[in-house]
Amino acid sequence: MTLESSILKNIHKLPESIQQSVLLYTEFLVSRYAKDSAGTTEDEAPQNLRLAGSMKGTFVSPLPDNFDEPLEELEEYM
């Protein structure tokens, strides 16, 4: 018995709704194989890389003079 005939024999045993799922999955595999054989995959798509320091200067606001001093609300814990 060949591989193809074994697959078809098992598919005929399944309910029609599952056969539809098998069809969709095989179509997915065929399209994936076509992409792989062409040498490109979804994982190799160009990505926008984040560059360190690209946001430098964006969130600058003047700090108050007492920025490093303890908060009054936390005095009881010190």
N, C-alpha and C positions, 0 to 999 in steps of 0.2 A: 504494500500500500504506500503510495507516495505521500509526501507531506501535504500537498495541495488537497488530495482526496481525504486525508485525515481531518484537515481543517474544515472542509465542506461538510463532512459527515457530522462533526461536532456542532457546526452552526445550524444544521437542520434539526438538531435536537432541542435547540433553544427556542423560547417564545419569540414572537415577532418583535416585541418591543426591545428585547435584548439584541436581536439580530440587527435592528436599526442602530443600536449603540455600537455594535461591532463594525458596522459599515462606516459610521462616523469616525471611529478610531482608526480604521484602516486608511481612510482618506487623509486623516491627520498624519499618519506615519508616512504615507506616500509623499505628502507635501514636505514633511520634515526631511525625508531622504533626498528629495530634489534640492532642498536648500543646502544640505550637508555635502552633496556631491558637487554643487556649484562652488563650494569653498567658503560660503558665508553662513553664519548662524545668527540667531537673534542676540546671542550673548556677545557677539563681536561687533555689534552695531556701535557707531561712534557715540561716546558719552560726553556730556559736558562735565569736565573735571573741575573740582573746586580748588582754587589756588589759595595757598596760605597767604594771609595779609591782604586779600582782595577787598575786604570791608574796612580797612584801616582808614580812620578819619570820619567814618560814617556816623558814629554815635558819640561824638564829642560834645560835651556840654560843660560849662564851667562848674567846677566843684566848689562847694562852700569852704571857707577857711577852716572850719571846725570839723572837717570830714573825718579825720582820724581819731577824734575824741570820742570817748564812750557815750552811749545814748543815756539820757536821763531815765528812760523806762527800765533800763537794765542795771541801775545802780545797786539794787538790793541783791543781785546775784554776784557782785564783785566784792 
